[in-house]
Amino acid sequence: MAKTKIDDYAAIIRPQNFDELMLLAERAAGKRVKMVNATAAGGGVAEILARIVPLLNELGIKTKWEVIKGSGEFFGVTKALHNALHGYKTEITEQMFDIYNEAAKANAAEMVFDEDAVIIHDPQPAGLIAAKEKSKSKWVWRCHIDTSHPQPDAWNFIKGFVDKYDASVFSTPWFSQELLIPQYFIYPAIDPLAEKNRELSRREINAVLNKYKIDSSRPIITQISRFDHLKDPLGVIEAYRLVKKHIDCQLVLAGGGAADDPEGSHVLQEVQEAAKADTDIHILLLPPFADIEINALQRASTIILQKSLREGFGLTVTEALWKGKPVVASAVGGITLQVIHDFTGVLVHSIEGAAFQIRYLLNNPQVARRLGEYGREHVREKFLITRKLRNYLLLLIALDHPGKDIIHSR
């Protein structure tokens, strides 16, 4: 696929929005930015950065992307912190804090921070702020997860770093906590021209279905997610089985792993064990960059499910909505920004509720089609990468005016 250019988006978004983006880029041109996160592949943050960094450079913002290093022990600690910050009861110890601090110190010693702005993504690299005193950069902590009800010991530890930044960015106002620094709110977004989201031919879709032996003649219920307890894959299987009692259908649970998620293989084993007696459950461990496969699976699906117990935003929901698919999703985190109940999708609160709504949509395809149509337009207006680019440019401009309420980035 040819490299995407910024002008390619002019035919997708509203003309006035494209013009605004170009004017902001002219204002911020020449700024130097470093993005830092925990993994180069796997998970929504890496996916976002892979698409947005080249576009920022094309707009004249000289942007680098670097990834921290760490041992398995370190990423075990950051996974525990991740779960605890989501409010998931997790044991956190002083020894874990020591392991985190040592890794942060080692990474900071290997990196140079001489850009105009350094944007640190999520808790794993938050400790790099120790390098700020030797840097003239403006430092921003970008939090992609739901920290609305964190475990206090985990949040207090991370807050000790975050309060030293110049600004913070959250995905929604209700994810944020009281901080000593300015807070901005920027929605995550998808790239409509990426391999994962571009239009596919029927032949491309069928090739993927044939590869995984999925029957295109019967309803397909799909959840695309990492194999993570917070994505509730076992609950997905239970909901499917309730539906299966009444409607002959199939379930696809597909996802990959991430270098900073050591729990993934254990969760995958649990899911495989739970599904092994049913040949209509397809458990697919996808390799990194399986974008065409994910795209095809979503487009082939009758209903997309996202039954998360906690969720920062849920870009797989955004992807499904963009493809015009009816979405049944848990009413948690950033999902509720995307799925407006009975308008752009359906929100649920339990396994039984998910099963009921899936059955209803399978029996009422005209309702499913309407939800898909409205969902796609909702994404076009709020959750495409051009909107995110606009807000990053506004953030860079705002950093030059500390203490002044000059923009509202939403």
N, C-alpha and C positions, 0 to 999 in steps of 0.2 A: 504494500500500500504506500502511495506517495506521501511524503512528509507534509503534515498539515501546516497551512499558513493562516495567519490571522484573518486575511481577507476571505477565507473559505467560510467563515462564520457569518458573513454579512447576509447570506441568503437564508439563514436559520433564525436569527433573532430580529427584533424590530429595528428599523433603520435608525431611529433616534437613540436607541441603546448602543448601537455600534458607533455612532458619531460621538456619543459621550465617552465611550471607552478610548477612542483615539485622541480626544482632547486631553483626557487625564494622563494618557501615556506621554503626550508631548510635555506636560507639566512635570512629570517625574523622570523624564529621560536622563540617562547618565548616572543614575543612582546605582550603587553596588550592593548586592544582597547575598547573604549566605543562608541557605536552608539546611537544617540539621535534623535528622530523625534516626530511628533505631534499626531500620532494615531497608534494603534496596528493592525488595520484592516481597509480596505477600501482605495483604491488608490494604485498607483504603487510603492511608496516608501516603504510602509509597506510590500507589497508583495515581493519586492526585499530583504528587510532585513530578512524576515522570511526564505528565502532560503539561503542567503549568510552567515548569522551569523553562522549557524551550520557547514557549509563547512570551514569557516575560522578557527573555533575551531578544526576541524579535521586536518587541515593543520598545527596546532601547534600555531596559533595566538589566544591568550586567549581573546575572544570577548564577550562583554555584550551588550545588547540592552535595552535601557530605553525610556520611553514615558513621555513627559511632561503632566502636568495637567492644566486644565483651565476651566473657566466658559463659559456659552453660549455667554456672552458678549465678552469675550476674543477671542473666535473663530469667532465671528462676525467681530471683528477687523482684525484678521489674514486673513479671507476670503477677506475682502476689500483690504488689502495689496496685497494679491495674485493676485487679478484682476488688481490692479493698476500697479503692477510690470510687468504684461503681456502687459501693455499698454492700458488696458480697462478703459475708463474714469470713475473714481470713486471718490466720496467725501472722502477726508482724513482730519481729524481734529486733533488739539493738544490734545483734550480729548482722542482720540483713541490712540495716542502715550503714554499717561499716563496709560491707561488700559494695554497696551502691556508691558510697563516697570514694572508695579506692578506685573504682572503675571511672567515675567522673573525673577524678584527678589525673588518671593515666590518659584518658582521651583528651582532656584539655591541654596536656603537655605536648600532644602530637598535632594540635590544630592551631591555625593562625586566624585571628579575628580582626581583620583590618577593613571590613566593608562598612558601608554607611548604616546598614541594618543587618542584624543577625536574628533569624527567626527559628526558634527551637520548638520542635513539635513533640508534644506529649511528655509524660513523666520520665521516660527512660533517659533522655539527655538533659533534663532540667538542671542537673548539677553542674553543667558546663558554665553556669553563670559565675563561678569562681574566677573565670578568666576575664570577667568584665573590667576589673580594676586595672588591667593592663591594656585595655581596648578603648578606643574612642567611638566605637559603634553604639547605635541604639539597639537595645536587646528587647526582643518580644517573645513571650511564651505563648505558643498556639496550642490550646487544649482541645483535642478532638473527642474526648470522652465525656460521659455524663457524671459530673462531680456534684450533683445536686444533693445527694445524701451519702457522703463519703464516710468511711470508717475514720473516726477522729485521729487515731495515731498516724495513719497513713497520710491523711490530709495535712496535719500539722507538720509532718516531715517535709512534704513537697512544698507547702506554703512557705517554709523557711527559705527556700530557693526563689520561689516565684515573686515574693515581695521585693526582691533585689532587682528585678527586671524593670525596664522603662515602661512597658505596657503588656497587657495580656489580651488574648483573643479567645473567645468561646463560640461554640456553634449556636447557642441560644442563650437568652438572658437567664433562664431558670437553671442552667448548668453551672452558673458562676457562684462564687463565694465572696465574702467580704475580703477585699485586698487593699493594700496600701498604694496600689498603682492604678492607672487608668485601665478600663476594660472596654474592649470593642467586641462586636458580634458579627461574625461572618459565616454564612451558611457554607457547608461543603457543597461540592458540585461534581457533575459528570461531564465528560467531553463527548458530545454527540457524534463527533467524527472519529473517535477512537475505534479500534478493531472491536472492542467489546460492545459498542453501541451503534455502529453504522448499519445501514440496511443490508440484509443478506438475501441471497436468492434462495428459492425453494430447494435448489440442488445442494447448496451449501448446508442448509438446515438438515436435509435428509441424510447427508453424508455423516453428520455428527450423530444423529439418531441411530443410524445403522451401525456406526462404530461401537456404540454402547448398548446395542440391542434393545432399544426402546421402541415400543409399538406406537406409531403415529395415529392409529385408528381409534384409540381409546383415550379418555381424558388423562392429562398429565398434570400432577401437582408437583411443584418444584420449590425447594428452598436452596439458594446459593449462599453459602457462608463458610467461614472457617469452622473446623470441627472444635467447638468451644462450648463448655457447659452453659455459658451465658447466651448462646444462640439456641439453646434447648432442643437439640436434635432428637433426643428421646421423646420429648413432648410432641414433636412433629410426627414421629412414627405413631404415637398413640392417637393423635387427631386423624391421621390417615386411616387407621384401622377402624375408627368409628364411622368414617365416611364409607369405607369399603364394604361395610355391612349392608349398605343400601345401593351403592353405585359402583360398577366395575371400573376401577381407575388404577393408576400407577403413581408411585412416589419417586421423585428424584431428589436425593440429598447430595449436593455436589459442592466441593470446595477444596481449598489447598491448605497449606501450612504457612507459617512465617518463622523466620529465624529467631524472633524474640518471643515465641510462644511454645515453650517446651511441653505444655500439657496436651497439645494437639493430637499426638499419636495415641495417647491413652484414651481420649474421648472418641477417636476414630474406632478403636477396638471395641469400646462399649456399644457404639452404634452398629458396627458390623455384627456383633453378637445378637443385638436386639432384632436385627433385620434378617438373619440368616435363613429363617424358615419360609420367607416370602419372596418368590422370584419376581414379583411386581415392585419390589423396593430396590432401587438402583442406588447404591452407595458409590460415589465416584470421587476418588482422590485425584484431583487435577494437578498437573505440574504448573510451575510458575509460567505466567504469560499465556495461559490457555484461554485467551480472550475470545477467539472465534468459537470455541466450544461453549463457553458461558453464554455468549450472545445467542448462539443457535438453540441452546437448551431453554433459555428464557423465551425466545420467539416461538418455540414449538410448544410451550406450556399452555395449558388451559387456564390455570390459576397459579399465581406466584404467592408463596407463603413466606412470612418472616416472623417467626414466633419467638423473638428474643425475650429474655428475662430482663436484660438491661441493654441499652443501645445508645452509643454516642450520637450517631445520625442514621446510619443504615443506607449506604450508597447502593446496595443491591436493590433496595426499594426504589430508589431514584431511577436506576437502570430499568427496572420492570415497568414503572410508570411511563418512562420515555418510550418504551416499546408498545404502549397502548394495552398493557395487560392488566386484568383485574387483580388487585392485591388484597390479600387478607393478612393483617399484621397486628402484632401486639401494640397496645397503646402505651408505649414506653419511649422515653428519650426523644430524639429528633425525628422518629417515625411520625409523631403526631403533627409535626410541621408539614409533612408531605402528604400524609393520608388524612384527608378531611372526611370524616365518617359519612358514608352513604353518598359521597359526592366524587371524591377522587380515589376511593377505595373503601375498605371496611376495617375498622379497629375492633380488636377482641381482647378479652381479659383472662381467658382460660383455654384449656385444651378442648373442652366441650363447646365453648363459644366458637373456637376456630373451626371445629368440625361442622357445626351448624351452618356457619356462613359459607363454608366451602360447598356443602350440599345445596344450599340455597342458590348460589351462583351457577353451579353445574346444572341445576334444574331451570334456571332463568337466564339463558345466554344473552338475551337482549339487555338485561340489567348489567351483566358483566361487561358487555361491549360499551355501554354508556360510561361506566366507571373508568374503563381504559381510555376512552377519548378525552374525558375531562382530566384524568391524571396526566396525560401527555402534555396538555396545554399548561397545566400547573407547573410542570418541570420546565417547560420552555420559558416561562416568565421568571422563575425564581432560582432554579437549581442547575443551570448550565454553566460551563467553565468561564464563559464571557462575563457573567455576573460576578464570579469569584475574582477574576482578573481586575475588574473594576474596583472591587472592594479592597484588594491588596494595594492597588495604586492609591486609593484614598488613604489607606493606613500609612503608607510611606510618606505621603504629604503631611498627614497629621503629626507624624513623629517630628517633623521640623517645627511644629508649633505646640510644644508641651504646655499643658495647662489651659489651652484655649479650646473652647467647644466649637470647632469650626466645621465638623462633619458628623453625620450619623451614618455609620456603615452597617447596613442590614441587608 
